[in-house]
């Protein structure tokens, strides 16, 4: 699985769990909605780590919690 796919799936899973919209996540993460949309729709192929940190802050989870998921166990290289 590509990293961008795993990140998008993880964010979408958390949004469903927390019953939160992309717009709300963008707002509380101090990001634009287009930035978050591009990540969750996988049009952003290489999201910056700082952006993921801001998303984690908005979701009130740690970066460790975010990446501690079987989705990230076998990531394909995206050279």
For each residue, the residues with C-beta under 8 A, 3 or more apart:
1: 5 6 71 74 75 76
2: 5 6 45 75 76 78
3: 6 7 46 72 75 76 78
4: 7 8 39 42 44 45 46 47 78
5: 1 2 8 9 42
6: 1 2 3 9 10 69 71 72 75
7: 3 4 10 11 39 47 52
8: 4 5 11 12 39 40 41 42
9: 5 6 12 13 71
10: 6 7 13 14 66 69 71 72
11: 7 8 14 15 25 36 39 40 55
12: 8 9 15 16 40
13: 9 10 16 17
14: 10 11 17 18 20 59 61
15: 11 12 18 19 20 21 22 25 40
16: 12 13 19
17: 13 14
18: 14 15 59
19: 15 16
20: 14 15 24 25 59
21: 15 24 25
22: 15 25 26 33 36 37 40
23: 26 27 33
24: 20 21 27 28
25: 11 15 20 21 22 28 29 31 36 55 58 59
26: 22 23 29 31 32 33 35 36 37
27: 23 24 30 33
28: 24 25 58
29: 25 26 36 54 55 57 58 59
30: 27 54 58
31: 25 26 35 36 51 54 55 58
32: 26 35 36
33: 22 23 26 27 36 37
34: 37 38
35: 26 31 32 38 39 44 51
36: 11 22 25 26 29 31 32 33 39 40 55
37: 22 26 33 34 40 41 43
38: 34 35 41 43 44
39: 4 7 8 11 35 36 42 44 47 51 55
40: 8 11 12 15 22 36 37
41: 8 37 38
42: 4 5 8 39 45
43: 37 38
44: 4 35 38 39 47
45: 2 4 42 78
46: 3 4 78
47: 4 7 39 44 51 52
48: 51 52
49: 52 53
50: 53 54
51: 31 35 39 47 48 54 55
52: 7 47 48 49 55 56 63 66
53: 49 50 56 57 63
54: 29 30 31 50 51 57 58
55: 11 25 29 31 36 39 51 52 58 59 66
56: 52 53 59 61 62 63 65 66
57: 29 53 54 60
58: 25 28 29 30 31 54 55
59: 14 18 20 25 29 55 56 66
60: 57
61: 14 56 65 66
62: 56 65 66
63: 52 53 56 66 67
64: 67 68
65: 56 61 62 68
66: 10 52 55 56 59 61 62 63 69
67: 63 64 72
68: 64 65
69: 6 10 66 72
70: 73
71: 1 6 9 10
72: 3 6 10 67 69 75
73: 70
74: 1
75: 1 2 3 6 72
76: 1 2 3
77:
78: 2 3 4 45 46
79:
